[in-house]
Each structure stands twice: as C-alpha cells, then as structure tokens.
Amino acid sequence: MRILSVVGARPQLVKLAPMNKALTENGIEHCVIHTGQHYDHRMSDIFFDEFGIPDPDVNLGVGSSSHAVQTARMMEGLEDHVSKLSPDWVLAYGDTNSTLAAALVCVKLGIPIAHIEAGLRSHNRSMPEEHNRVVTDHCSDLLFAPTETAMDFLKREGLGERSVMVGDVMIDILEVVRASLVDDPIDVPQTIGERGPFILATIHRQENTDNDRRLKQILKSLSDLHTRVIIAAHPRLVDRCETFGIDLTQGSLNPIAPLTYRELVATAIQAEAIVTDSGGLQKEAYFLGTLCSTVRFETEWPETLNGNWNMLVKDLSEMANIVDRPKPTSERGTPFGNGYAANKIVNILEDRF
C-alpha cells in the first residue's frame, strides 16, 4: 500500500511526524508532497530535521500569494505529481490551503482521500480555515475526527458513515516531546532571552493581523501586561508590523524568532500563561496544564474552555483581567485522546485497503 501525505504549513508538519512514524513502522510506503505554503526555515525545513522525517519527495515551492492564487498553484502542481505517484490513499491534514488543494485534486482524479483532524467547526465564516475544513470534509472519503465534538458535527452534516473518532495526532507527538524533555531538557531562559517570569504569546491569524487597528490594539494590550511577554513572531506578524509601523518591542513585549517544536513545548511548560490565536497552542496548553487566553471570538476546540483552562479574549480591554485570572484546579481529562491516534489511523487505512 502506498500512502501520500500532502503538507504545507507548520502545524501539518507536526501532525506529519507521528503519522510518518506509524506508517513506516507498519511497513507502508509513505510519500510526502510539501506544497511550500510555509517556506521560512524555522516554519518548515527545521521540522523535518527535528522529527527525523525524510525530505519530501516533492516540494512545489508555491510560496505566498492570495488565497485563490496560492490554492490554484497548489492544485496545478499536485495534479501532476499525485497522478504519477498513484497512491492508494492521500492524507490531508488540518485546515490550510494545502489541505483544500489536496482534497479538490483527489476528487477530480478519483483518488481516495482521508482528512486528519476532520469535523472541527468554529462557525465563523469569515475565517478561511473554516471554509477549508468544511469543503475538505465533504470531499473526503474517510474522516478522522480528533474529538467527540468533531464527530457530532460530522454526523449533523450527514458525514457520520465515513467518520471515525481516533483522537488527535498532535497529542501523539506532544506526549513524545514532553517525555524527551526529561532526558534532554532545553534551557528555556537561554532560548527566549528571559530569566524571570514570562507569558508566551503567538499572534498570526489573518483576522488579527491584517487589520492595522485591531493588530495595534492587540499588541498594545499585551505590552501593558505587568509580566514580560515573550512573543514568538510568526513571519506574517513581522511583515504586518513593518507595514503598519508597529513596534514589537513596546512595553512588556519581547519578540523572538519562531520556536522549534521542542522549544515551544518546553517554553509552554515553564510559562506563567499563554496568549495566542493558534488552534494548536490552545490544545497544547490545555494538555500541559498551562493557563491559556485565546485572542478570538470563538474556538474550534471548545474542549479547552472546560474549567476556564482556556478563555476567549473577545474584548481587548479585558486582556489583563483574563490573562491574570487564577489558575484552575479542575481536572482536564483526555478529550483529545491518549496518544495513539496515528496507529489507529494506520490500522483503519489498512482495513479499508
């Protein structure tokens, strides 16, 4: 059996790691196409080295552009290579333009496609990711849901018969990385350039960065916090700050380069709190037991809101009050699975094959 993974952005590379391990350990041929959606070294190549993933069989190198142009370029490149590789299954991950492009190409070519992290819904139609998720789910032949909530959404949309609850593959790799930090720890203060208490922040989503007024308000709210804020600066954030003339070093802000995944996990563990608009970091904070505040009006991971471990910052004037809230004492449970999602997915693919 030949499996082809299509990836293109940092979160997908994290999810690719446990899938590559599970597939190769089961003797399954695994090919990888990288669309080049993320091309910065610390957002892309470094993850292949960090997780021991072989270099992609193909890199389309599409780079940045508008959503339509970027997706079209991906589809043009994918069609030729997917046809030549002739996989038994194509795996699409998450909710990026690379995910959508893979789904549409496979539908046109009649090649079976499975969506990993299916069924997430924010119900915010202004988010490009929401459209990518919905369209990909309805194009896919097999849907791997990370949570019971995701399964419920798939059933409501008439997709229950091709959906399977497997858990979240990101928890698979997070378990491995957390354990590795015991034997091979990271010097977090040296990594982030801060030896006192700190808050870890990441801001990158389009709805937060493309509007100069909103971005200025977010960064001003962070800069006014009393605790030092280490902001791992995504290339999109850096570009928008340069365009809008925003100072990333104002007040409490201390910008650093994007972290490797091991660095991110180690830093998240030691942080006083996390402020983010990332879906993945909400889950990671919840799993690690670090207080999280999400700068969005909704979340596709509602499980993280249990017990106020994660809270939405809908009103930026409330940023300080929300971030400084007491750390919950409630049990978090395991809504994202037990760390064996990748193996479950491989077993199901073999059964279907």
C-alpha positions as CSV (number, residue, x, y, z in Angstrom):
1,M,0.0,0.0,0.0
2,R,1.2,3.5,-0.9
3,I,0.2,6.5,1.2
4,L,0.8,10.1,0.1
5,S,0.7,12.9,2.7
6,V,0.2,16.5,1.5
7,V,1.5,19.1,3.8
8,G,2.5,22.8,3.6
9,A,2.4,24.6,6.9
10,R,4.0,24.3,10.3
11,P,1.0,22.7,12.1
12,Q,0.8,20.0,9.4
13,L,4.5,19.1,9.8
14,V,3.9,18.5,13.5
15,K,1.0,16.2,12.7
16,L,3.0,14.5,9.9
17,A,5.6,13.3,12.4
18,P,3.5,10.7,14.2
19,M,1.9,9.6,11.0
20,N,5.2,9.0,9.3
21,K,6.4,7.0,12.2
22,A,3.3,4.8,12.4
23,L,3.2,4.2,8.6
24,T,6.9,3.3,8.3
25,E,6.8,1.1,11.4
26,N,4.0,-0.8,9.7
27,G,6.0,-1.3,6.5
28,I,3.8,1.0,4.5
29,E,5.3,3.1,1.7
30,H,4.9,6.7,2.6
31,C,5.4,9.6,0.2
32,V,5.3,13.3,1.1
33,I,4.5,16.3,-1.0
34,H,5.3,19.7,0.5
35,T,3.4,22.5,-1.2
36,G,5.8,25.2,0.1
37,Q,3.0,27.2,1.7
38,H,5.4,27.8,4.6
39,Y,8.9,28.2,3.3
40,D,10.7,30.0,6.1
41,H,13.3,27.6,7.5
42,R,12.0,27.9,11.1
43,M,8.4,27.3,9.9
44,S,9.2,24.4,7.6
45,D,12.5,22.6,7.0
46,I,13.6,22.6,10.6
47,F,10.7,20.3,11.5
48,F,11.8,17.6,9.1
49,D,15.2,17.6,10.9
50,E,13.7,17.8,14.4
51,F,11.3,14.9,13.9
52,G,13.6,12.8,11.7
53,I,11.1,12.9,8.8
54,P,12.8,12.1,5.4
55,D,12.9,15.1,3.0
56,P,9.7,15.5,0.9
57,D,9.5,13.5,-2.3
58,V,8.3,16.7,-3.9
59,N,8.3,20.4,-2.9
60,L,6.0,22.5,-5.0
61,G,7.5,25.8,-3.7
62,V,4.3,27.8,-4.2
63,G,5.2,30.5,-1.6
64,S,3.0,33.3,-0.6
65,S,0.1,34.8,-2.6
66,S,-3.6,35.5,-2.3
67,H,-5.7,32.6,-1.1
68,A,-7.1,31.9,-4.6
69,V,-3.8,32.2,-6.4
70,Q,-1.9,30.1,-3.8
71,T,-4.6,27.3,-3.9
72,A,-4.7,27.3,-7.7
73,R,-0.9,26.9,-7.9
74,M,-1.0,24.1,-5.4
75,M,-3.7,22.3,-7.4
76,E,-1.8,22.6,-10.6
77,G,1.4,21.2,-9.1
78,L,-0.4,18.5,-7.1
79,E,-2.4,17.1,-10.0
80,D,0.6,16.0,-12.0
81,H,2.5,14.6,-9.0
82,V,-0.4,12.8,-7.4
83,S,-1.2,11.2,-10.8
84,K,2.3,10.0,-11.2
85,L,2.6,8.6,-7.7
86,S,-0.8,6.9,-7.9
87,P,-1.3,6.4,-4.1
88,D,-3.9,4.2,-2.6
89,W,-4.7,6.9,-0.1
90,V,-3.9,10.6,0.1
91,L,-3.8,12.1,3.6
92,A,-4.8,15.8,4.1
93,Y,-4.1,17.4,7.4
94,G,-5.9,20.3,9.2
95,D,-7.4,23.3,7.6
96,T,-4.8,25.2,5.4
97,N,-5.0,26.0,1.7
98,S,-2.7,22.9,1.2
99,T,-5.5,20.8,2.8
100,L,-8.2,22.2,0.5
101,A,-6.0,21.9,-2.6
102,A,-5.3,18.2,-1.9
103,A,-9.0,17.4,-1.4
104,L,-10.1,19.1,-4.6
105,V,-7.4,17.5,-6.7
106,C,-8.1,14.0,-5.3
107,V,-11.8,14.4,-6.0
108,K,-11.1,15.4,-9.6
109,L,-8.7,12.5,-10.1
110,G,-10.9,9.9,-8.3
111,I,-8.2,9.1,-5.7
112,P,-9.3,8.2,-2.2
113,I,-8.6,11.0,0.3
114,A,-8.7,10.9,4.1
115,H,-8.9,14.0,6.2
116,I,-6.9,14.0,9.5
117,E,-8.4,16.4,12.1
118,A,-11.9,16.4,10.5
119,G,-15.1,17.8,11.9
120,L,-13.7,21.0,13.5
121,R,-16.1,23.9,13.3
122,S,-15.7,27.5,14.6
123,H,-18.9,28.6,12.8
124,N,-17.1,31.8,11.8
125,R,-17.5,32.1,8.0
126,S,-15.0,35.0,7.9
127,M,-12.2,32.5,8.6
128,P,-10.6,31.0,5.5
129,E,-9.7,27.9,7.6
130,E,-13.4,27.3,8.3
131,H,-14.2,27.0,4.6
132,N,-11.2,24.8,4.0
133,R,-12.3,22.4,6.8
134,V,-15.9,22.2,5.6
135,V,-15.1,21.7,1.9
136,T,-12.4,19.2,2.7
137,D,-14.7,17.1,4.9
138,H,-17.4,16.9,2.3
139,C,-14.8,15.9,-0.4
140,S,-13.1,13.3,1.7
141,D,-13.8,9.5,1.6
142,L,-12.7,9.0,5.1
143,L,-12.8,11.4,8.0
144,F,-10.7,11.0,11.1
145,A,-12.2,13.1,14.0
146,P,-10.0,14.2,16.9
147,T,-12.8,14.7,19.4
148,E,-16.4,13.6,20.2
149,T,-17.5,17.2,19.4
150,A,-16.0,16.9,16.0
151,M,-17.8,13.6,15.5
152,D,-21.1,15.2,16.4
153,F,-20.6,18.0,13.8
154,L,-19.8,15.4,11.1
155,K,-22.9,13.4,11.9
156,R,-25.1,16.5,11.8
157,E,-23.7,17.2,8.3
158,G,-24.6,13.7,7.1
159,L,-21.0,12.5,7.1
160,G,-21.3,10.1,10.1
161,E,-20.9,6.9,8.0
162,R,-17.4,7.9,6.7
163,S,-16.2,9.3,10.0
164,V,-14.2,7.6,12.8
165,M,-13.2,9.0,16.2
166,V,-9.5,8.4,16.6
167,G,-8.2,11.2,18.8
168,D,-5.7,13.9,17.9
169,V,-2.4,13.0,16.3
170,M,-0.9,16.2,17.8
171,I,-1.3,14.6,21.2
172,D,0.8,11.7,19.9
173,I,3.8,13.9,19.2
174,L,3.2,16.1,22.2
175,E,3.5,13.1,24.5
176,V,6.8,12.0,22.9
177,V,8.3,15.5,23.1
178,R,7.2,16.1,26.7
179,A,8.9,12.8,27.7
180,S,12.0,13.7,25.7
181,L,12.4,16.9,27.7
182,V,13.0,14.9,30.8
183,D,16.2,13.3,29.5
184,D,17.2,16.0,27.1
185,P,16.0,19.3,28.6
186,I,16.0,22.7,26.9
187,D,17.4,25.8,28.6
188,V,14.3,27.9,28.2
189,P,15.7,31.1,29.7
190,Q,18.6,31.0,27.2
191,T,16.2,30.1,24.4
192,I,13.9,33.1,25.0
193,G,16.4,35.5,26.5
194,E,14.4,35.9,29.7
195,R,15.2,34.6,33.2
196,G,12.2,35.8,35.1
197,P,8.5,35.0,35.0
198,F,7.1,35.3,31.5
199,I,4.0,34.9,29.4
200,L,4.3,33.2,26.0
201,A,2.4,34.8,23.1
202,T,1.8,33.9,19.5
203,I,-0.4,36.0,17.1
204,H,-0.7,35.2,13.4
205,R,-4.2,34.7,12.2
206,Q,-5.5,36.8,9.3
207,E,-8.4,38.4,11.3
208,N,-5.9,39.6,13.9
209,T,-3.0,40.7,11.8
210,D,-4.5,42.1,8.5
211,N,-6.4,45.0,10.2
212,D,-3.9,47.6,11.4
213,R,-6.3,49.0,14.1
214,R,-7.0,45.6,15.6
215,L,-3.4,44.5,15.5
216,K,-2.3,47.7,17.2
217,Q,-4.9,47.1,19.9
218,I,-3.8,43.5,20.5
219,L,-0.1,44.3,20.8
220,K,-0.9,47.4,23.0
221,S,-2.9,45.2,25.3
222,L,-0.1,42.7,25.5
223,S,2.5,45.4,26.0
224,D,0.6,46.7,29.0
225,L,0.7,43.4,30.9
226,H,2.9,43.5,34.0
227,T,4.6,40.3,33.3
228,R,7.2,40.1,30.5
229,V,5.6,38.8,27.2
230,I,7.7,36.6,25.0
231,I,6.1,36.8,21.6
232,A,7.3,34.2,19.1
233,A,7.0,36.3,16.0
234,H,5.4,34.5,13.0
235,P,6.6,35.9,9.6
236,R,3.1,37.2,9.0
237,L,3.2,39.2,12.2
238,V,6.6,40.6,11.5
239,D,5.5,41.6,8.0
240,R,2.3,43.3,9.1
241,C,4.1,45.2,11.9
242,E,6.6,46.5,9.4
243,T,3.8,47.5,7.0
244,F,1.7,49.2,9.7
245,G,4.7,50.8,11.6
246,I,4.0,48.9,14.8
247,D,6.8,48.5,17.4
248,L,7.1,44.9,18.5
249,T,9.4,45.8,21.4
250,Q,7.0,48.3,23.1
251,G,6.2,47.9,26.8
252,S,6.4,44.3,28.1
253,L,6.9,42.8,24.6
254,N,10.0,40.9,23.8
255,P,9.9,39.4,20.2
256,I,11.8,36.3,19.4
257,A,12.1,34.1,16.3
258,P,9.6,31.2,15.9
259,L,10.5,28.3,18.2
260,T,11.2,24.7,17.1
261,Y,8.5,22.3,18.4
262,R,10.6,21.0,21.3
263,E,11.4,24.6,22.3
264,L,7.8,25.6,22.1
265,V,6.7,22.7,24.3
266,A,9.5,23.4,26.8
267,T,8.6,27.1,26.9
268,A,4.9,26.5,27.2
269,I,5.5,24.2,30.2
270,Q,7.5,27.0,32.0
271,A,5.3,29.9,31.0
272,E,3.1,31.6,33.6
273,A,0.4,31.8,30.9
274,I,-0.1,31.6,27.2
275,V,-1.8,34.2,24.9
276,T,-2.5,33.0,21.4
277,D,-4.8,32.8,18.4
278,S,-3.4,29.4,17.4
279,G,-5.6,26.4,17.4
280,G,-2.8,24.0,18.1
281,L,-1.3,26.0,21.0
282,Q,-4.7,26.1,22.7
283,K,-4.7,22.3,22.8
284,E,-1.0,22.1,23.8
285,A,-1.6,24.5,26.7
286,Y,-4.6,22.5,27.9
287,F,-2.8,19.2,27.7
288,L,0.3,20.6,29.5
289,G,-1.8,22.4,32.2
290,T,-0.8,25.9,31.3
291,L,-3.3,28.7,31.6
292,C,-4.3,29.9,28.1
293,S,-6.1,33.0,26.8
294,T,-7.2,33.0,23.1
295,V,-7.5,36.2,21.2
296,R,-10.5,35.2,19.1
297,F,-14.3,35.4,19.3
298,E,-14.7,31.6,19.1
299,T,-12.7,28.4,19.1
300,E,-12.8,25.2,17.1
301,W,-11.5,23.5,20.2
302,P,-14.3,24.1,22.8
303,E,-13.0,21.3,25.0
304,T,-10.2,23.6,26.0
305,L,-12.7,26.0,27.6
306,N,-13.6,23.4,30.3
307,G,-12.9,24.8,33.7
308,N,-11.6,28.1,32.3
309,W,-8.2,26.5,31.4
310,N,-8.7,28.4,28.2
311,M,-10.7,31.7,27.9
312,L,-11.6,33.8,24.8
313,V,-10.4,37.4,24.8
314,K,-13.4,38.9,22.9
315,D,-12.9,42.4,24.5
316,L,-9.3,43.5,24.3
317,S,-9.9,45.9,27.2
318,E,-10.3,42.8,29.4
319,M,-7.0,41.3,28.3
320,A,-5.2,41.9,31.6
321,N,-8.1,40.6,33.8
322,I,-8.4,37.4,31.7
323,V,-4.7,36.7,31.5
324,D,-4.2,37.3,35.2
325,R,-7.0,35.1,36.4
326,P,-6.3,32.3,38.9
327,K,-5.1,29.0,37.5
328,P,-7.9,26.5,37.6
329,T,-7.7,23.4,39.8
330,S,-10.3,21.3,37.9
331,E,-9.3,18.1,36.2
332,R,-8.8,18.4,32.5
333,G,-9.4,14.8,31.4
334,T,-8.3,13.5,28.0
335,P,-10.8,14.9,25.4
336,F,-8.1,14.7,22.6
337,G,-7.3,11.0,23.0
338,N,-4.5,9.0,24.7
339,G,-1.6,9.5,22.2
340,Y,-2.3,6.6,19.9
341,A,-4.3,8.3,17.2
342,A,-1.7,7.7,14.4
343,N,-1.7,4.0,15.0
344,K,-5.5,3.9,14.9
345,I,-5.5,5.7,11.6
346,V,-2.9,3.3,10.1
347,N,-5.0,0.3,11.2
348,I,-8.1,1.7,9.7
349,L,-6.4,2.6,6.4
350,E,-5.1,-1.0,6.1
351,D,-8.5,-2.4,6.8
352,R,-10.1,-0.2,4.2
353,F,-7.4,-1.0,1.7
